[in-house]
Amino acid sequence: MAAKKSTPDIKNTSDSFIEVIGAREHNLKNIDISLPKNKLVVFTGVSGSGKSSLAFDTIYNEGQRRYMESFSAYARQFVGDMERPDVDKITGLSPVISIEQKTTNKNPRSSVGTITEIYDFLRLLFARASDAYSFNTGKKMVKFSEEEIVQSIFEKFNNKKISLLAPLVRGRKGHYRELFEDIRKKGFLKVRVDGEVMDLTPKMQVDRYKIHDIEVVVDRLQVSDDMKLRLSQSVQKTLQLGKELLFLLVNDQNSVTQYSKQLMCLDTGVSYEEPSPNAFSFNSPYGACPVCKGLGNVYQINMESIIPDDTKTVNEGGIVPIGEARDVTSFKQVQQLARKYKFSLDKPIQTLPEKALNLLLYGIEDIQDEADLNDAANFSEKTSSFYPDEYEGAINMIKRWFSSANTSEAVRDWA
């Protein structure tokens, strides 16, 4: 009994494999190949064996050509015709995407994402399609329109007496005499200064050396249905004065609720600007790290190299950038500094007062905490201004020698 000859399952082959028959593009010599779908397939071989000709010039080009042919005749006239690759037949071909190999110059800002241009799409995705979460509570941030703010106030504070506040100053020092006068001339009667509501008076001012929070009271009303129009107008005016931020004060409870047209955290009131693609780019000033400027490298002063032996005195060269006592302008500045602040250059560095050491190293009297110390030691583009008759400090001197374009290579290498 003769066996029945089975026919191949064409549908199954089309779904599972890409069949390339008679590929002759460039170096290819009439190649037949079957590539499984949904697998990672790697072409290997010596240079010139036809890897790129098969992947890019045959499979990718045919897939792109078929995609273009799906356009209307009107659209194709702007794209132009694409030549068919030298191949007999390709079956099972899906829509194609190609990330082409490139030779790039060495750049500290380059990464796999930027070279393949995937990074541009990720930045757009993060800015437009993502959800923002508060960094301190982990909760999803929200933003309201003016209508949603009015609706929320009616739902949460119905029949309660409230004040609408527009924040003008948040955590800044100053007497703000001109600000109070300007608010008064605009017709407002009350302000809230550091949590206390007070009447606006001529020549009003606050302590210029203390940190203040100042809000103008735009309206005081009871939330009710007959006040809906007034509330809507007052919310609009408050958001305009407060730059899209509004504080709602419940008069009886003295509790404050924040609303913002920008992204904000309901629990803490932290508000973010609307994200944009350049906020996620290390090549942009908006998204780059302010310390390393997006390069990923931070240069920091090595204090063990500055003061290798704190038992030495300043005159003996205990502070390496200053050097030993000699008849030069820089050391004369150090001597003038010692006379002015009454400390000795002949005592071991370990016995010098902290104020004196800060003056010698940083050119400033007081380092408040570890954060200030790190800020002073880190390099940035904003180096301190320096005048010939002033002493800039050994640390700032090293920074200037390292960062300045006018510094010789030998001095920069030493720095």
C-alpha positions, 0 to 999 in steps of 0.5 A: 500500500503506497503511503500518502504524500503529505503537503506542508502546512503553508499557513503554519510556515507563514506564521512561524517562519520568514522564508527567504528564497534566492537572495542575491543582493550584494555578496549573497549567492542565491541564498535560501534561508528560513528564520523562526519568528518570535526568536532572537536570531543572530547572523555571524560570519567574517567581514564581507560574508553578507550578514548586513546584505541579508538583514538590512538590504534584503529582509528589511528593504522588502518589508519597508517596500511592502509597507510603502506600497500600502499607502495611497498613490497620492502619499507614495508620490511624496515618498518616492519609489523603492527598488525591490531587492534582488531576491526570488521570494520572501514569505511570512514577512511582518512589519519591520523596524531597523536599528542600523549600525553606526560608527560614532565619535567618542562623546561622554554624553553618548549612550546606547539610548542616544545613539539609537535615538530610542532615548528621544521616544522614551523622553516623550513617553515619560513626559506625555503618557506617564503618571507623576508620583510625589517623592516624599509620600509616594502617592499619585500627584493630581492637577485640577482645572478651575472647574474641578477646584470649584467643584472640590470646594463645594464637596469638601467645604459646603456651608463653611466659611473660607478664605481664598489665599494667593501665595506671593512669597514662600520661604524668603527673607525681606521686609516686603514694604513695596509688595504690601503697598502694591497689594494695598493699591490694588484694593485688597484689605488683608494679608496672611503673614506667617500663618496670621491674617492681618489688615493691610496698613500704609508703610506695612513691613516685616522683619527683613532678616526672618524667613516669611510666607506671605499670601494675599486674602482674595476673598472671604465667603461662606460656601453655598449655592448662591455663592457659586458664581462669586466663588468661581470668579474668586478662584480664577482671580486667586489662581492668577495672582498665585501663579496657578496655586491657591490656598484655601483657609477654613476660618473656624479650624485655621486649616489650609488646603492647597489646590494647583493647576499644576501637578501637586501632592495633596498631602504635602502641597508640593507642586511640580511644573508640567513635565516636558521632554527636555526635563528628562534629558541630561543634554538639557539644562532643565534635566541635567544634574546641576553638579556634573552638568549631565556628564556623570562625573563629579570632580571633588577636592582630595583633602588628604592631598591638600593637607597631607600632614596637619602637624606642619605649619602653614609657613612650612608648606602644610597646605600644599597649594599655598606652599612654603613661606616666600616673597610672592603675592599669594603668600603675602595675602595669606599673611595679611589674612593671618594678621587681620583675623589674628591667627599664627602661621607658625602653629601646626595646622591641627591646632588652628581654629576652625574659622582660620582653617576655613579662611585659608581653604575656602576664603570664607569664615564659616562652613555651617554643615556637611552639605555646605562643605560638599558644596564648597568642595565640588566643582561646578561652572560657577566658581567664586569671583576672584580679584587680585587684592583678595584671597580666594582660598586654596580650594577655590584656587585649585578649582580655578586652575583646573577649570580655566581655559587659560591654565597650562596643561602642566598646572592643570595636571598638577591641580 
